[in-house]
């Protein structure tokens, strides 16, 4: 497959995957198999990825291909798609929790949850196409620590006079939540 055909040279699927569904294919997933056997997760995932590509921005195409290649398919890719169990998915999640990321730290729960979203999307489409229950359908996400984000902060400048007549300028950052509390306290006093 050339750059012109996909528009994304770095995300081409393996050569045994046909880009679009063939009407006379023995399996509706457009991957050539023997005797109506269902495709492996790897085979189906690359077809799924190509079918989703027109909907996504280039960065999403690239990121999803990397997630498939580097993480999901390296663990589950050889299994027939309809034989993947809930246990297999939980095992995948465990392996990802022990996988080191680029900085040498284990993958975060948030990162693992993003991988699970991709895996669930592939399995959901396959389960609808091949009529089996999606084994990832009720696996809860890993907990993620919430970050307290103060979108709006105010810089408060305060000018004080030093005993020797010099001006001292001090600044402090105050969140809008703190500011609102201080204003409310000051107005009720």
LOMI-752723 format. One line per 8 residues: their letters; for each residue x, y, z of N, C-alpha, C. Coordinates in steps of 0.2 Angstrom, whole numbers. Last residue first. Layout:
<recs>
a = X:Y:Z:X:Y:Z:X:Y:Z; ...
</recs>
This chain:
<recs>
xxxxxxxx = -92:204:284:-89:207:290:-91:214:291; -96:201:272:-100:199:277:-98:202:284; -86:205:263:-92:208:263:-97:206:268; -75:196:267:-75:203:268:-81:207:267; -81:184:262:-79:185:269:-79:192:271; -82:186:249:-88:184:252:-86:186:260; -68:188:246:-73:193:244:-79:192:248; -63:175:249:-61:181:252:-65:187:252
xxxxxxxx = -70:167:240:-71:166:247:-69:172:251; -65:172:228:-72:173:229:-74:172:236; -52:169:229:-54:176:228:-61:177:230; -52:155:229:-50:158:235:-52:166:235; -57:154:216:-61:151:221:-59:154:228; -47:159:208:-54:163:208:-58:160:214; -31:159:217:-36:156:212:-43:160:213; -18:170:217:-24:168:220:-29:165:215
xxxxxxxx = -1:174:218:-6:171:214:-12:168:218; 6:189:223:4:182:225:-1:180:220; 19:201:225:14:198:221:12:191:224; 25:216:232:24:208:232:18:206:228; 36:229:233:30:226:229:30:218:230; 40:241:243:41:234:242:35:232:238; 48:257:243:42:253:241:44:246:241; 56:264:257:57:261:251:50:257:250
xxxxxxxx = 57:270:270:54:274:264:54:271:258; 61:262:280:66:267:277:63:271:271; 50:253:282:51:258:287:56:264:284; 42:252:266:47:249:271:48:255:276; 25:250:261:31:255:263:35:252:268; 19:239:249:20:241:256:26:246:256; 8:234:237:13:239:238:13:240:246; 3:220:229:3:223:235:9:228:236
xxxxxxxx = -6:212:217:0:215:219:-2:220:225; -11:196:212:-13:202:217:-7:205:219; -17:188:199:-11:191:202:-13:197:206; -28:175:198:-27:182:199:-21:184:202; -33:162:188:-30:164:194:-29:172:193; -43:150:181:-42:157:182:-39:159:188; -43:136:183:-42:139:176:-40:146:176; -36:126:193:-39:132:193:-38:136:187
xxxxxxxx = -38:109:195:-36:114:190:-40:120:192; -33:95:203:-37:101:205:-34:107:200; -35:80:196:-30:85:197:-35:92:198; -38:64:202:-41:70:199:-36:75:201; -31:48:198:-31:54:203:-34:60:199; -41:36:192:-36:41:190:-37:46:195; -45:18:191:-46:25:194:-40:29:193; -49:10:176:-44:11:182:-45:18:185
xxxxxxxx = -65:6:171:-59:9:170:-55:9:177; -73:-10:171:-72:-3:173:-66:-1:172; -80:-20:158:-74:-19:162:-73:-12:164; -91:-23:150:-92:-20:157:-86:-20:161; -85:-26:137:-91:-21:138:-92:-19:145; -76:-35:133:-74:-29:136:-79:-24:138; -82:-45:125:-79:-46:132:-77:-40:136; -96:-44:117:-90:-40:118:-88:-41:125
xxxxxxxx = -103:-58:110:-103:-53:115:-97:-50:116; -105:-59:92:-103:-62:98:-103:-57:104; -107:-56:78:-112:-58:82:-109:-62:88; -98:-50:69:-98:-57:69:-102:-60:74; -101:-36:71:-101:-39:64:-101:-46:64; -102:-34:84:-108:-32:80:-107:-36:74; -89:-37:88:-94:-41:91:-101:-40:87; -82:-28:81:-81:-35:79:-87:-39:82
xxxxxxxx = -85:-16:88:-87:-17:81:-87:-24:79; -80:-20:101:-87:-18:100:-89:-19:92; -66:-22:98:-70:-28:100:-78:-26:99; -63:-8:95:-62:-14:91:-66:-20:92; -67:-2:108:-70:0:101:-69:-5:96; -58:-9:117:-65:-9:117:-69:-8:111; -46:-4:113:-47:-11:112:-55:-12:113; -48:10:115:-46:8:109:-48:0:108
xxxxxxxx = -50:9:129:-55:12:125:-54:10:118; -37:4:133:-43:0:134:-49:3:130; -29:15:131:-28:9:127:-34:5:128; -34:24:141:-35:26:134:-34:20:129; -31:17:153:-38:18:151:-39:20:144; -17:18:152:-20:12:151:-27:12:149; -17:32:155:-14:29:148:-17:23:147; -22:32:168:-25:36:162:-23:33:156
xxxxxxxx = -12:25:175:-19:22:174:-23:26:168; 4:25:166:-1:28:171:-8:24:170; 17:13:164:11:17:161:6:19:166; 31:16:174:26:12:172:20:16:169; 45:24:167:40:24:173:35:19:170; 54:28:157:56:22:161:51:21:167; 49:37:148:53:39:154:55:34:158; 40:28:140:46:32:137:51:34:143
xxxxxxxx = 35:15:151:34:20:146:40:23:144; 34:-2:155:37:4:156:36:9:150; 21:-12:161:25:-10:155:28:-3:157; 12:-15:171:19:-17:172:24:-15:166; 0:-12:165:2:-9:171:9:-10:173; 0:-21:154:1:-14:153:3:-10:159; -3:-33:161:3:-32:158:5:-25:156; -16:-29:166:-11:-31:170:-4:-30:167
xxxxxxxx = -23:-28:153:-23:-23:158:-17:-23:163; -22:-42:149:-19:-36:145:-18:-30:149; -30:-48:159:-23:-49:159:-19:-44:155; -42:-43:155:-39:-41:162:-32:-42:162; -43:-49:143:-43:-42:143:-40:-39:150; -43:-62:147:-38:-60:143:-37:-53:143; -55:-62:154:-49:-64:158:-43:-61:154; -65:-60:144:-64:-55:149:-57:-56:153
xxxxxxxx = -57:-67:129:-61:-67:135:-60:-61:139; -57:-70:112:-54:-66:117:-59:-66:123; -63:-77:102:-60:-81:107:-57:-77:113; -65:-69:91:-71:-71:95:-69:-75:101; -53:-66:86:-56:-61:89:-62:-63:93; -39:-77:90:-45:-76:86:-50:-71:89; -24:-69:94:-30:-73:96:-35:-72:91; -13:-61:91:-14:-67:88:-20:-72:89
xxxxxxxx = -14:-49:99:-15:-49:92:-16:-56:89; -12:-46:113:-18:-50:111:-19:-51:103; 1:-40:114:-2:-45:119:-7:-49:116; 3:-33:102:8:-36:105:6:-41:110; -9:-26:101:-8:-32:97:-2:-36:99; -8:-15:111:-13:-20:111:-12:-26:107; 6:-9:109:3:-12:115:-2:-17:114; 11:-6:96:15:-6:102:12:-10:108
xxxxxxxx = -1:-6:87:5:-10:86:10:-11:92; -11:2:94:-12:-5:92:-6:-9:91; -4:14:96:-7:10:102:-8:3:100; -1:17:83:5:16:88:2:12:94; -14:20:78:-9:15:75:-4:13:80; -17:30:87:-21:24:87:-17:18:84; -8:40:82:-8:38:89:-12:31:90; -12:42:68:-5:40:70:-5:37:77
xxxxxxxx = -25:46:70:-24:40:66:-17:37:68; -24:57:77:-27:52:80:-26:45:76; -17:66:68:-14:64:74:-17:58:78; -27:67:58:-20:64:56:-17:61:63; -43:64:64:-38:69:62:-31:64:61; -55:52:57:-51:55:62:-46:60:59; -63:47:47:-67:51:53:-62:55:57; -55:39:39:-58:45:36:-61:50:42
xxxxxxxx = -51:28:49:-46:34:47:-50:40:44; -59:18:50:-60:23:55:-56:30:52; -54:8:42:-61:11:41:-63:17:45; -42:6:47:-42:9:40:-49:12:39; -45:0:59:-42:6:59:-42:10:52; -52:-12:54:-55:-7:58:-52:0:58; -40:-18:49:-46:-16:44:-50:-11:48; -33:-20:61:-30:-15:55:-36:-14:50
xxxxxxxx = -41:-28:68:-40:-21:71:-37:-17:65; -41:-40:61:-47:-36:61:-46:-29:63; -28:-45:63:-31:-44:56:-37:-39:57; -27:-45:77:-23:-41:73:-26:-39:66; -37:-54:81:-38:-47:83:-33:-43:79; -40:-65:67:-37:-63:73:-38:-56:75; -56:-69:60:-50:-66:60:-47:-65:67; -65:-85:60:-65:-78:61:-57:-75:61
xxxxxxxx = -66:-96:46:-64:-95:53:-64:-87:54; -71:-101:34:-75:-96:38:-73:-95:45; -59:-108:28:-65:-111:31:-69:-107:35; -46:-96:30:-48:-102:28:-55:-104:31; -46:-78:26:-45:-84:30:-48:-90:27; -43:-62:23:-44:-68:20:-42:-74:25; -54:-50:28:-47:-53:29:-48:-60:27; -66:-44:29:-62:-42:23:-55:-45:24
xxxxxxxx = -76:-48:37:-71:-44:40:-66:-42:35; -84:-58:32:-86:-52:31:-81:-47:33; -76:-71:24:-78:-69:30:-79:-61:29; -74:-74:11:-78:-79:15:-80:-77:22; -78:-61:-1:-74:-64:4:-78:-69:9; -86:-55:-11:-85:-62:-11:-81:-65:-6; -84:-41:-7:-91:-44:-7:-91:-52:-7; -72:-35:4:-73:-38:-3:-80:-42:-3
xxxxxxxx = -69:-20:12:-72:-27:12:-73:-29:4; -52:-14:10:-59:-13:10:-62:-20:10; -38:-19:11:-40:-12:14:-48:-12:15; -33:-34:18:-36:-31:13:-39:-24:15; -19:-40:26:-25:-37:27:-27:-33:21; -6:-44:24:-11:-49:23:-18:-46:24; 3:-34:27:1:-35:20:-4:-40:19; -2:-24:41:1:-29:38:-1:-31:31
xxxxxxxx = -6:-6:37:-7:-13:41:-3:-18:38; 2:9:39:-1:4:35:-1:-3:38; 6:21:45:1:17:48:-2:11:44; 15:28:38:18:25:44:12:21:48; 8:35:27:13:29:26:15:25:32; -6:40:24:-3:39:31:2:33:30; -13:39:13:-12:46:15:-8:46:22; -16:28:6:-19:29:13:-18:36:16
xxxxx = -12:30:-7:-18:26:-6:-21:27:1; 0:37:-6:-5:40:-9:-12:36:-8; 9:27:0:7:34:4:1:37:1; 3:11:-4:7:17:-5:5:23:-1; 4:-6:0:0:0:0:4:6:0
</recs>
